[in-house]
Amino acid sequence: MPDDKSDRSPWNWLLLLPIAIPLLTFLYNSDEPRLLGFPLFYWLQIAFISLGVITTTLVYQMTKRRRQR
């Protein structure tokens, strides 16, 4: 009897977002605007980390129900 458990969920495609978006250098190729004295590059890196955490959490929550069967 083959094991029906698979990680092939369409939700996994969302995990490409935190990889692809930071590669778009035109988003942060600027010194302005500044937030609390920090250039755009630094606080945008924090936003990229937040995007990764949120995306990973969403994909985990949406796919964990299938694993429990």
ZATORLUM-689959 format. One line per field, with one value per residue: residue number from 1; residue in one letter; x, y, z of N, C-alpha, C, CB in turn. Coordinates in pm, whole numbers. Each point is the difference from the previous one (the first is absolute). Glycine has a CB too. Layout:
N
resi = c(NUM,...) $
resn = c(A,...) $
nx = c(X,...) $
ny = c(Y,...) $
nz = c(Z,...) $
cax = c(X,...) $
cay = c(Y,...) $
caz = c(Z,...) $
cx = c(X,...) $
cy = c(Y,...) $
cz = c(Z,...) $
cbx = c(X,...) $
cby = c(Y,...) $
cbz = c(Z,...) $
//
This chain:
69
resi = c(1,2,3,4,5,6,7,8,9,10,11,12,13,14,15,16,17,18,19,20,21,22,23,24,25,26,27,28,29,30,31,32,33,34,35,36,37,38,39,40,41,42,43,44,45,46,47,48,49,50,51,52,53,54,55,56,57,58,59,60,61,62,63,64,65,66,67,68,69) $
resn = c(M,P,D,D,K,S,D,R,S,P,W,N,W,L,L,L,L,P,I,A,I,P,L,L,T,F,L,Y,N,S,D,E,P,R,L,L,G,F,P,L,F,Y,W,L,Q,I,A,F,I,S,L,G,V,I,T,T,T,L,V,Y,Q,M,T,K,R,R,R,Q,R) $
nx = c(84,178,67,-305,290,7,186,-250,-114,-62,150,276,-73,43,313,21,-61,275,144,-110,31,317,12,-133,345,-276,-57,264,106,-46,227,-327,-200,234,-204,141,212,-82,96,-287,215,-128,-302,38,139,-267,-172,167,-70,-307,3,111,-221,-238,96,37,-290,-142,134,-75,-304,-23,140,-134,-266,189,136,-286,-55) $
ny = c(-117,209,112,133,154,202,218,5,282,152,62,-61,273,155,-108,216,239,-38,-51,259,231,-10,-10,313,130,169,-56,170,198,237,110,15,-230,4,-215,221,197,-248,112,-78,-205,-15,-26,-207,-206,19,-72,-272,-99,43,-179,-246,7,4,-246,-195,51,-66,-279,-97,54,-160,-282,-54,-110,-205,-105,-99,-233) $
nz = c(0,-224,293,-100,113,-273,146,-255,209,-289,288,-167,-174,287,-24,-262,222,135,-301,-139,212,25,-335,3,6,-63,330,59,-279,287,194,-1,110,195,140,239,-229,-217,-303,-62,107,285,-63,-256,214,171,-263,-43,294,-50,-263,163,217,-201,-169,240,113,-271,-34,294,-37,-276,105,306,-158,-155,276,130,-238) $
cax = c(-84,85,-23,-70,49,84,23,-32,-114,16,43,147,48,16,133,90,-6,111,127,4,-17,127,87,-39,84,-53,-82,77,118,-18,36,-119,-24,62,-93,76,139,55,-36,-101,53,2,-131,-63,47,-88,-128,18,-1,-140,-69,36,-65,-145,-26,26,-107,-122,11,-5,-137,-89,34,9,-125,12,94,-54,-88) $
cay = c(117,119,104,110,128,67,142,70,87,128,103,5,99,128,7,67,146,57,-19,82,144,69,4,115,105,134,36,62,64,141,41,63,77,-47,-24,13,22,-115,0,-94,-136,-70,-36,-91,-134,-46,-33,-128,-105,-14,-68,-142,-62,-6,-96,-134,-33,-23,-128,-107,-12,-50,-137,-94,-76,-117,-95,-65,-111) $
caz = c(0,-6,99,-65,49,-98,26,-125,19,-71,96,4,-97,69,59,-95,21,78,-72,-122,21,31,-118,-81,59,-21,115,108,-56,28,136,55,121,124,110,125,-35,-72,-142,-49,-9,128,51,-95,34,109,-63,-70,102,43,-109,7,117,-24,-107,50,95,-77,-72,101,51,-104,-41,112,10,-87,60,117,-38) $
cx = c(90,-40,-57,49,98,15,-34,-130,21,44,151,58,19,139,103,2,116,137,11,-5,130,98,-32,70,-54,-89,79,129,-12,40,-120,-120,72,-108,82,150,65,-42,-100,49,-15,-139,-78,47,-83,-137,9,0,-143,-83,29,-68,-150,-34,20,-109,-130,3,-7,-143,-94,30,3,-127,5,90,-59,-92,69) $
cy = c(124,103,122,137,60,146,83,78,128,113,12,101,138,16,61,152,54,-24,98,150,70,5,116,124,141,44,78,65,153,30,61,-89,-62,-15,-5,14,-114,7,-110,-144,-76,-35,-86,-144,-60,-38,-134,-117,-25,-72,-150,-72,-16,-104,-143,-45,-31,-136,-116,-22,-60,-144,-98,-83,-127,-105,-79,-118,-131) $
cz = c(0,105,-71,45,-100,38,-122,14,-80,92,6,-100,64,61,-95,21,83,-64,-116,27,42,-117,-94,55,-20,117,105,-49,15,144,71,-27,119,106,128,-28,-78,-147,-34,3,132,49,-97,22,114,-57,-75,98,47,-107,3,115,-23,-106,48,97,-73,-71,99,49,-105,-40,116,15,-84,62,114,-33,2) $
cbx = c(-187,33,189,-197,-31,-74,178,119,-43,-175,-205,-1,-117,-245,-57,-45,-246,-138,1,-110,-236,-32,22,-225,192,10,-137,-97,32,-187,236,99,-221,219,-164,-176,12,-4,225,-91,161,209,-1,-17,231,123,-52,131,233,21,14,218,175,-18,71,246,108,-23,139,236,42,-20,132,154,-123,-37,181,17,-127) $
cby = c(-125,-41,-86,-148,-76,-160,-59,-178,-97,-75,-44,-239,-128,-2,-199,-184,-18,-34,-244,-188,-46,-72,-247,-106,-148,-40,-203,-168,-193,12,39,231,74,113,-128,-135,138,-140,93,181,79,119,210,188,63,148,246,118,64,211,210,58,100,242,170,40,146,249,110,55,196,234,98,159,214,145,152,218,153) $
cbz = c(122,-245,147,-19,239,-180,163,-130,231,-160,133,71,-181,48,136,-164,-16,202,64,-117,65,234,19,-55,-37,-248,-42,154,-163,-170,-74,-33,-92,-58,-150,119,201,211,-52,-145,-174,55,129,-167,-74,167,-21,-179,73,136,-139,-102,150,62,-166,-27,171,-31,-181,70,151,-81,-184,114,40,-199,-65,115,-138) $
//
